[in-house]
Amino acid sequence: MSEHCYHCQAAIPVGTAVRASIEGEERAFCCHACLGVAELISSCDLSRYYAVRENAAPRPQAQNDAKWQAYDIAEIAGQYVHQQDGQSEIHLYIEGIHCGACAWLIRSVLKEQLGLEEVFVNVSTARAEIRYGENVKLSQILAAIASLGYVPNLFSPEETERRQNRLRNQHLLRLIVAGLGMMQVMMFATGLYTGDYYGIERQYSQLLRWISLLCTTPVFFYSGLPFLQNAWAALKMRRVNMDVPVAFAIAGAYFASVYHTLIGQGEIYFDSVTMFIFFLSISRFLEFMTHRRARLNDIRFAKLLPEAVERREADGSYRLYPLAVIQNGDVIRILPAQTIAIDGVIVQGSTRVDEAMLSGESTAVSKAEGDSVLAGSHNLASPVDVQVSATGQETTLAGIRRLMARAEQHKSVHIERNQEIANWTILTVLILAALGYVLWQFIAPERAFEIALAILVATCPCALSLATPAALTAAMNHAHAHGILIKQSDTLDHLPAVRHILFDKTGTLSEGDFRLMDAHFADEQEADFLWQIVKSLQMHSPHPIAWAMSRHSPAAALPLDNVQQMPSQGVCGDYQGQTWAVGNAALIRQVFPHLTLPSLQADTGVAVYLANARGLQAQFVFADPPRADLAHIMAKLSGYQLHIASGDKSENVRRIAEICGIADYHAQMLPQDKLHYLQNLDTEALMIGDGINDAPVMAAAAVSVAVGKANPLSQTQADIVLLQGGPELLPYLFELAQRARRIMRQNLFWASFYNALVVPLAICGYLTPWIAALGMSASSLLVVLNALRISRMPAPKEMA
């Protein structure tokens, strides 16, 4: 008998003599590549991998680290790597991942070799989210993963879609095989049950038994294979999961039935086996399709962007370039029916754009010169020239995909808690089955196995394990379908506990689309130059007023030095050795304390000043209209304590507070003031704002909601991102969370009640295995279908 490779378990070719001492024992390998990986694993003290893995390790290929070095080129890496605050983030699809041991090995090696702490690997999707610093190169990460025999792919939507389709087809085929087998076996079981009652000749009874065995065998070994594999993997790791009692039940029933068929006497349970597998397969298929819907959304986003775009040359002509070489500041042409590949601003032309994939808004939006467009949206009407402001992983579309990936990686504490309860329930079920078997040995030995089998089947905690994740997944899918991204399922747990809602004003209660109402210059002849200074400074601020001011002038920006952004105040910087500042009065007094600011009459707007060391150079007034139907929205939130915390001046805050009917409002607050105010609230609070200047407040709030138009995904601290809309969506979010909680509680109550009901019935012998299989499977199916009722919830617009 040929030896097998210690690492990949492949048969070792005759004549191959690759041996080495691993962890004090001599091991044989099929090639030097497998030996190298085993030595790497051993050197990192990760040999436990071989004890807990569920499948053979992938066979490594000959290493060529040079092929990964291309991904260190900035233009190429920019299409895949998101950078923020000196940290880089990459999402990979990793071929060869089979089980939790594979994920653990990849995380451990990246930590040992490269010092990476933030590595998240999702076994079910084979996707990894990795964050690393400037001292680590992307090529090193890819090479380290490849050295283990896995194949790292920079996210490939085509491969992921093929994998999802393969999994769907496997689930569906297993379900079909189980359904056909169950129907046939139940037909023969009816004949056997009828024969037992009315009488049947032995040869016909044996024929029906053998035919039942033939029909059950493919159901057991094909449709039931996932349950058997998962149970075996858990037992090898000295753990239990909900497939352990399933595997014990179907394996015990099948092999006992085979034995009784061979000897020609005794009970057979083929009908119970096929029915159990069929109904469990239905619930697993529905659960898989619920998760698949979210993953396919990501794939649809990734497939939106074209491979190449037309860039405008210096002579005004257009030339086709790969998307990877396009940089910020380039001007590209977007033709009708094309998908926009970058974030940018229209500099020539006007059109209508479909942003449904990004915001859920089905109505096309009119866009003209100066308006922003986002990657992933669709140009419907006319050709436009767009100046690029973000490419690759910095676009809004890439941000959505990152948020979706993070939400997929995250597990609610309720899921983990219920899983722990389910694990203890499994142990209890196994103990009860054993006790039932022993007890019935004294009552009626011929029924002992049947009773133990009925207990195993009837009390399987599948429904309990599915109760929470099914409801949370359905709720998050429903929100995302309407342009709302919920980053973590825990957020739905926290929303019902909220009692205070803290509103930012600008861009939240107001439209956030500021319009210039008035402008005064110290020297009107220098107005164009002063607008250039304003534009150059405000380009460095994400505040809506800054965005409006930077778009106001078509003039080219000037090169500045020492630019500093002051949250909620403004921006200052140097031009040709002279310091300039644009912002509110507090900023001007801080930068130029010797200046005396005149009284600017801006009762209905926001005052903005431009100054240098010589004095005040310009004064502006911007108005920001309130959102429509604020009073109606606040009436829906009347059950909560409402507050406004704004950096705007008192008069503007008071005016919008009166419209909203909010008595508790505060103006001219810095971010630290808002944070202190939030911390002094007595119960859980929700903060809703633009997320740009209020990052500390959003991080501290129990739930944070970010709104915004220009770049809604810049609010990285928010738990929820509204791709379109504002506070009018809050009633929908609260109702969604309440409905998800109700359904989770219903599911948990039903799962617990069902188990409490059937345990005594099974132990007392009132349940046959096939009835137990029907009851348990129906219980799991009921839990999944109940969770899917969330999809019938009205859309946000119908609730507003």
DAKA-V987874 format. One line per field, one symbol per residue. ss: DSSP state (h for helix, s for strand, l for the rest). Layout:
BEGIN
ss=???
END
This chain:
BEGIN
ss=lllsllllllsllllllsssssllsssssllhhhhhhhhhhhhlllllhhhhllllllllllllhhhhhhhhlhhhhlllssssllsssssssssllllhhhhhhhhhhhhhhhllllssssllllsssssslllllhhhhhhhhhhlllssssllhhhhhhhhhhhhhhhhhhhhhhhhhhhhhhhhhhhhhhhhhhlllhhhhhhhhhhhhhhhhhhhhhhlhhhhhhhhhhhhlllllhhhhhhhhhhhhhhhhhhhhhhllllllhhhhhhhhhhhhhhhhhhhhhhhhhhhhhhhhhlllllssssslllllssssshhhlllllssssllllslllssssssllsssslhhhhlllllsssllllssllllssllllssssssslhhhlhhhhhhhhhhhhhhlllhhhhhhhhhhhhhhhhhhhhhhhhhhhhhhhlhhhhhhhhhhhhhhlllhhhhhhhhhhhhhhhhhhhhllssslllhhhhhhllllssssllllllsllllsssssssllhhhhhhhhhhhhhhhlllllhhhhhhhhhllllllllsssssslllssssssllsssssslhhhhhhhllllllllllllllsssssssllsssssssssllslllhhhhhhhllllsssssllllhhhhhhhhhhhlllsssllllhhhhhhhhhlllllssssslllllhhhhhhllsssslllllhhhlllllsssllllhhhhhhhhhhhhhhhhhhhhhhhhhhhhhhhhhhhhhlllllhhhhhhhhhhhhhhhhhhhhhhhhlllhhhhl
END
